[in-house]
Amino acid sequence: MQQNAKFIRKLPIPMDIKKEFPVTEEVAKVREARVEEMRAILDGCDSRLMLIIGPCSADREDSVMDYVCRLVPLQEKVKDKILIVPRIYTNKPRTNGSGYKGMLHQPDPSKKPDMLEGIIAIRRLHTRAVQETGFACADEMLYPENYRYLSDILGYVAVGARSVENQQHRLVASGIDVPVGMKNPTGGDLSVMMNSIYAAMGDHTFLYRGWEVETAGNPYAHAIMRGYVNEKGDSRPNYHYEDLVQLHKLYAERGIKNPACIVDCNHANSGKQYLEQIRIAKEVLHSKRHSNDINALVKGLMIESYIEDGNQKISEGTYGKSITDACLGWEKSEKLVLELADLL
């Protein structure tokens, strides 16, 4: 009988990868200090804006590190108003299953998938980012069982629109010790996202990587508003003033005392028109100025940005240009960050 699944090789467990590629005590302290700053913003103790910014997908170590290093002097210029959290998204959800699935799958986008090399590549990249820039970075938890390969180095975790209703994602998020952002689902039902936040805040016992695991709950689980797609397949935004008022009401109905939200300026909010991110980011800050509730609710923004404007096919090979969703180039990104700081 023909087998549909071919088991290629047994991969090392996270503990073994961490031993082989360890994080130094100094790097661990730098990462923890940055995470504490994020927690303070989400708690409302720090009034700065958290800006999660970077490529749609981390496709090459050299260009991603180039990009993250460029953020260092920019962070210094806006440090009193904005806390920058670089996006280093190393695994990508694909709506229909086809296309580039991220560095975890293909550390070299032009070659065939190699999961072992991918695990090593993403750990090396995230470690370099903290070590060389002092940033603690964000990644998406596409596969809950793979989170442990990076659990000691990540600063922020996002649960995507296609994963947010999944039980395993919610329960694993409840045991993560850094902020976790829950995106609204692609269909736009905010109750799904709120259920996910509520679940991640709670304590649970469940099966994970062959272990019976008990979690204490994550008080820093929060919403990410990313727009949605209606029944006709059209992108619809949910970053407007009225949407944020509605989200505030949903938090109040759940009895969550410290509501928090990040607004994703791309994806369905922009209709994947990447230049619209500039306008959307400024509109969200305008909404914050006109309502104390929204000002307290919206803790930050998410922006897709890289070295070059737009996107490309893998075969084109332009350095620092996205091979997934289109991104703002560096010049526009730098200008936007400085403008946002001036508006705060």
N, C-alpha and C positions, 0 to 999 in steps of 0.2 A: 504493500500500500504506500502510495506516494505521500511524503510528509510536506506540509505547506510551510513549516517553520524549520529552518536550519540553525541548530545551535552551534555557533562558530567557536567560541571559547568562553571559559569562565573568567569574568573580569575581577580584578582585585577589589576587596571590600574597602570602603572609605578609610577605615583605620589604617590599613596598609599604605594607601596612597598618601595619607597625612604623615605617616612615619617617613616615607621616602622623599616627600616634598614638604618639609615642615615649615611652619610659620615661627619666626623668631619671637622672643618675648617683647622686643622693641616694637615690631610690627603689630603684634597683638594689642599692645597698649595704645598705639596710634589709632588702630581700628576702633577700639572700645571708646576712646575719647570722642571720635566722630559720631559713633552711634549714640552716645550720651547727648550730643548736640541735637540729633534728630529727635530723640525722645523728649527733650526739653521743648522743642517746637511743637510736637504733637500734644504734649501736656498743656501747652499754652503758657509755659514759663519763659519761653524765648519768643519774641515777636517777629523774628526774621522769617522770611519766606524760604521754604525748602524748594530748590530747583533741581529736579531730576532730569538731566540733560545728557544727550549722547546719541550715538548711532542707533538706528533701528535694530541692526544686528552687528555684533562684533565679528567681523569676517577675517581680519588679519591682525596679528599681534603688533606688527610695526606701525601701521596706520592708526590703530586704536590707541596705542601708547603715545604716539605723536599727538593725537587729539586730546587725550587726558592731560598730558603735560602742558598743553596750551591753556587748559583751564586753571592752572596754578596761579599765574599772575593775575588772571581775571578774578579769581576768588579773592585775592588780596585787595583788589580795588573795591569790591562790593561786600567785604566781610561783615560790615555793620548792618547790612540790610538783607543779605541773601546767603544761605548755606547751599553750596553746590554739592550735588551727589551725582557722580558720573554714571551714566547708563553703560554697563558692559553686559549686554544681553547675549548669552552664548548658546541658547537653544531657542528655536523659533517655532511657534505653532503654524501649521499650514492648513488653511481652510479646507482644501480638497485633498490634502496629503502629499501633494507634489511640490517640488521646488526645494530651495536651499533650507535646510533645517537647523543651521547654525554650526558654530565651531565645535560644539560637543560631538556632532555627527561627522563633520568634515573640517578638521583643522586647516586643511588646504581646500578651498572651495572648488578648485579645478581638478581635484582627485576624488577617488572613491571614498565612501564613508570608512572611518576607522575609529571605533568607539574608545579603544584604549588610548590611542594617541590623542583623541579628543578630550578625554578626562584629564590627561596630563596637561594638555594645552590650555584648558580653561582655568585650571588651578594655577598654572604658571602666570597667566595673564592677570588674574585677579590679585595674586600675590605681588607681582611687579607694580601694579597700580598703587597699592597701599604703600609699598616700600619706597617707591620713587617719587610719589606725589603727595603722600599724606592723606589722600582721600580714602574713604570707605565707600565702596561702589554698590550699585544696584544690579540685580539680575532677576530674570523671571524664573519662577519655579514651575517649569513645564512638566517635569517628571518628579513627583514627590520623593521617590526612592533615590534619586540622584542628588538631592539637596545636601546630604551629609558629606559629599566630596568637597563642598565649599563652605560648610557651616561655620568654620572658624575664621573665615576671611571676609564674608559678605557683610555689607553694612545695611542693606535694604533688600527686601524680597517682594516681588509682585506676583500676584496670582491673576492670570489672564482671563479674558472675557469668555473663552471656551472652556476654562477649567474651574470657574468660580462656583459652579453648582456641584462639583465633584466632592464626595465625602472625604476621600483620602487627602485631597488638598486642604480642606478645612481643618481636619484633625491634625495633620502635620503642622499647619500654620499655628495651631494652638501650643505647640511645643517649641516654636522658634523664638530665640531671645533677642531678635532685632525687629524693627517695624515691618509689618506686612501690609501691603496695599491690595485690596480686593477690587478688581474692576467690575463694573456692571456688565451683565451678559450682552452678547451681540444683539439679542432681541429687545433689550432695553428695560426689562422688568427689574426695577430697583429693589423689590422685595427679595429677589434671589440674592442680590449683593448684600442686603441687610442681614439675611439669614446666615450668609457666609461669615460676615463680620461677627455676628453674635456667637456663632459656633466657634470661631477661632479665639474668641475671648474666654470661652469656657474651658473647663478641665475635662479630660477624656482618658479612657483606656481603650487601646485598639492594637491591631496587628500592624507592625511596620518592619520591613526588612527581616522577617522571621523572628522578631522579638515581640513580646507583650510589652507595650509602652504605656506609661502613664504621664500625662502632661498637666501643667499647672494653668494653662491659658495664657494668651498673649494680649495684654492690655493695650498694645500699640497696633492692633489690627484696625484698619480704616478704609474708607471708600476711595476709589479712583473712578471719576466720571470720564468716560471715553467716547460718549455718543453711542448710537445704536443703528441698526438697519431695520427698516420697517418691512411690512409684509410684501411690499413690491420690490424689495431689494435696494431701496434708496437710503443713503446715509442721512441720519438726523442727529442734530446736536443735543447735548444736555448740559451745556456749560452756562446757559443764560441765567440771569437773575432769578427768574421764576423757578428754574430747575433746582437751583441751590437752596431757595426757600423751601421747596418741597423736600429736599434731602434733609434739611434741618428738622422739619416736622417728623420725618420718618425716624430720625435718631431720637427725638423727644418721645415718640410713641413707644420706642423700645426701652426707654428709661436709661439710655446710655448717657452718662453725665458729661463726658468729655468728647463731643463729636469732632471728627476730623475728616478732611477730604483733600485729595490732590486732584486737580483738573488736568487731564490729558489733552493737550492742545492739538494733537494730530488724530489719526485714525478716523472714526466716524464723525468726531466733532469738527474736523476740517474737511470731511469728505475726501481725505487723503490728498488734499491740495496743500502741500507743505508750506507754501508761503503764507497761507491763512493763519498759521500758528502765531505770527507776529501780532495780528489784529486780535486774535482770541485771547492771548496772554494779557494784553492791555485791557480788554473788556472785563476779564475776570478781576483784575485789580480795581477797575472802576466799580464793579459790584461790591467789592470788599469795602470801598470807601463810603458806600451808601447804606450799609446795614451793619450794625454791630454783630448781629447773629451770623451773617455771612462772613464778616471779617474774622470772627472767632472760629468758624467752621473750616474755611479754606486755608489750609496750612501750606500749600505749595502748588507748583505746576510741573508738568512733565512735557518735555520738548524733544523732538527727534532732530538731531543735529550731527553733522559730520564735517569733514574738511571741505568737500566740494558740494555744491548745490545739486539736488535732484537724486536720481538713481540710474542704474545701468544694468546691463546683462553681465553675468559672470565673465563671459568671453571677452568683454571690452577691456577689463583690467586697469581701469583708471584708479590711481592711488587715492584713497580717502573718499571714494564715492560709493554710496550705498548700493548693495546688490539685492536689497529687499525694498521696503518702503522708501519713498523719496524723503530726503532730509534737508534742513537748512544748512547752507555752507558756513564755513567758519566766520567770514567777515560779517554776514548777516546775524549770525548767532551772537558774536561778541557785542555787536551794536545793540541787539535786543536786550541782552543781559544788563548792559550799562543803562539803557533806557528804563528797564524795569526797576532798577535800583533807584533811579531818580524819581520814579513815580511812587515809591514806597515811603 
